[in-house]
């Protein structure tokens, strides 16, 4: 009897073990009839498996940022420049003496070569291959190559540059349609909305960072210059991001990344608003340069108010109104105080000039003025400045009149007259002086001078290389 009970206990224990094995839950929550099959693998790994999450798929993780990046990532490019450099050729000597002393006593020999440098980022803005980037990305290069997401490298040529806005346009040599980023708008950006930056920081291609719009219409100092009207963001922008796109959450281009402030990890980056960049890019594509409208107004800073910070303007006053100009026709008078341009307050003459440069030819600028106790709103239409008007403007602003003079091998531009008391007179210019360059651009005729002077208006300065005898000097004049 005792033996029979022992058999029954043994059988019951075996049944319980079998039931436990068939019903035991796996660590991931499912009941595993395959536990025995997995046991050898688990044993091979040491007899233990970590819990695994249930497979939810990518659909639940496809956020608006992911969707936007997938749409436009292929249109972000890496811009590399081939700089023309001179490479010294070692001595040709074959003896030990020649190898040691040849470079000291022989005339040095050089050959020309190209040095490839990865400079920054860019964004394709049209299917036929126009690329928007920063001017400082391309200003050092002689030839350019653009790297695409799919690994291809295409040759690019410079269509036009605008140093004053730090923008440039390249054209890719491609036969097929290319991916591009649709241009959005920046005038309705909201502080706090999500933005995406894509670029090639430190050579890490197509790096994606996100952040928010920290501020709009931001002015800040960069060295001895004040930069106006930028988008501020905390999306990481590092060296190599320059020229890359700033996108809204729908993948539209709202800015061109261009600068960082202070430490690279400070979380303060800046982008050029796309509304300004679009107008400049369209001018560069259509004309090869940015055409600046003319209002006929000369402004100046008032003395700072009591207690104001050092170097701060006390306001902006109209110092002169050109006769027959759009400004005169709009009823603006000398002595009017300029309070705002297009609804945005202006705090200095430099900022006024900057905002007026954003007014396209044929467009109207709305100025808010103070005249005594009156508040006046004036609408001024920007017109194109023709060559003859440029000569008249130079005569009024600088005080010089020019002519062509034939010389052996061509012609030169000579000063015919200098107005007494003018900026040119105060700088010591005399009739008979030769003008060799305008803003570092060589000239040989008055027509070339006028074209160069029209371009110089965009920088706000007319820099002349003036020659007298064997001496030459660069002299800068305010020119707006």
Beta strands, then each sheet from edge to edge (+ up, - down):
strand 1: 76-89
strand 2: 109-124
strand 3: 130-133
strand 4: 143-147
strand 5: 153-162
strand 6: 167-172
strand 7: 194-199
strand 8: 207-222
strand 9: 225-233
strand 10: 245-248
strand 11: 253-260
strand 12: 269-273
strand 13: 297-301
strand 14: 316-321
strand 15: 337-341
strand 16: 344-345
strand 17: 364-371
strand 18: 374-381
strand 19: 400-407
strand 20: 410-418
strand 21: 434-438
strand 22: 441-442
strand 23: 461-468
strand 24: 471-478
sheet 1: 1+ 2- 3+ 6- 5+ 4- 1+
sheet 2: 7+ 8- 9+ 12- 11+ 10- 7+
sheet 3: 13+ 14- 15+ 16-
sheet 4: 13+ 14- 15+ 17- 18+
sheet 5: 19+ 20- 21+ 22-
sheet 6: 19+ 20- 21+ 23- 24+
end
